[in-house]
């Protein structure tokens, strides 16, 4: 049956980007819908709609756009559902309740409750810096969820905040936990004595979740955004967060996490950490600790995300640094001679990065759309050749679609394609739980694994996974792990362990 494109424009109707991604995912799940996207009408978003096959849409940056591609009846149903969701009003508990008029500005919010001290900014990137400056002028700390903020504007708002002793998390800060409240993509963890500052969202999720799994908890977790440790920005937010946690009576250990920072910036951060009375654990993935003087009593280095959590928990408890846990032997699957390749399908960008580093250390050099040093970019991201480890949350895969942590369907489709390739020996993947993630992240994945096995007549590849989250998350980590294992998936304790196991499975 042929597909048609339809769209609907809601003039001057702003909605939070996380809510829009969730609505996009809900529309995409409708039978008969091939693609759906709900976005603000910025130039970048309209270009992404066109590249995703959703047609030319004429809208302004303040307009909300719903675009769908699918069967005629399905597209009508999708637009009707979108209209219903976007028209929903706050519910009242009783007929006599009085609903306060909606706040129209940050100033109104502060006047209504002067105790407010944090503003969450989630508007199209070109407008985020202006809104952040408004919040900072009101004395508010800021979390900027928005991405695509020009670098010069990021520097401006961070320097402005620094002058006023305020913290800017972001831009492109997807994860934080402030006073026990998860913000963006975050997991349900207990309060405790470990503080985290991270330029990596899923890296922070892995560390905070593992600290929880080990029986300790999180005091605060501040995201910095991915550009903060660049030479241009100079780690303004990481240094501010580091000092704030060092002054926090409820924080006994601090963990810093990032992909490799600019060398001069990394040295500045390490030097600052060495001046503090609070012990600091540093995980700069792929960086050589020897370049920064190695371990000292006040600063410890960790090579993996899980390792950083392990060291932090040991410090909180006054225990000796734990030894690196050896990867336990695994049952080797029977492979056909042509099955030689490792294929990684990740929703978490930092998990993809860490997996590449560890696979490379095991001798597996892979192509990736986000390659680490020593790896290369694929000739075509749509077709894997040889060892390939992909970040499906990267812009090249998410144009016009929700992030795969919200809508796992693209991950499931790619996993099935990789498993169907006769050259694939093992498929490595992650499942990320928590607020913002899909309510059911694995039903489609389990179906894809079942279909892959049915189509390979006894020569299906091995499946190795890692589940980031806690049993207190809405999706329940234990339940997700149990379902995966029932389906024959080898579920590792953490991402690092999964990567090493998968790499050692390849011939």
Secondary structure, DSSP 8 states (H G I E B T S, - for coil): ---EEEEEEETT----HHHHHHHHHHHHTSTTEEEEEEEE--HHHHHHHHHTT-------TTSEEEEEEE-HHHHHHHHHHHHHHHT-----SSTT--------SHHHHHHH-TT--EEEE-S-HHHHHHHHHHHHHTT-EEEE------HHHHHHHHHHHHHTT--EE-SS--EEEETTEEEESB----EEEEEEEES-HHHHHHHHHHHHHTT--EEEEEE--TTTTSTTT-SHHHHHHHHHHHT-TT-SEEEEEEE---HHHHHHHHHHHHT-SSEEEEEEET--GGGGT---SSEEE-SSHHHHHHHHHHHHTT------------------TT--EEEEEESSHHHHHHHHHHHHHTT---B-TT--TT-B--S-TTS--SSEEEETTSHHHHTTS--TTT-THHHHHHHHHHHHSTTEEEEEEEEE-SBTS-SSSSHHHHHHHHHHHHHHTT---EEEEEEES-TTSTT-HHHHHHHHHHTT-EEESSHHHHHHHHHHH--
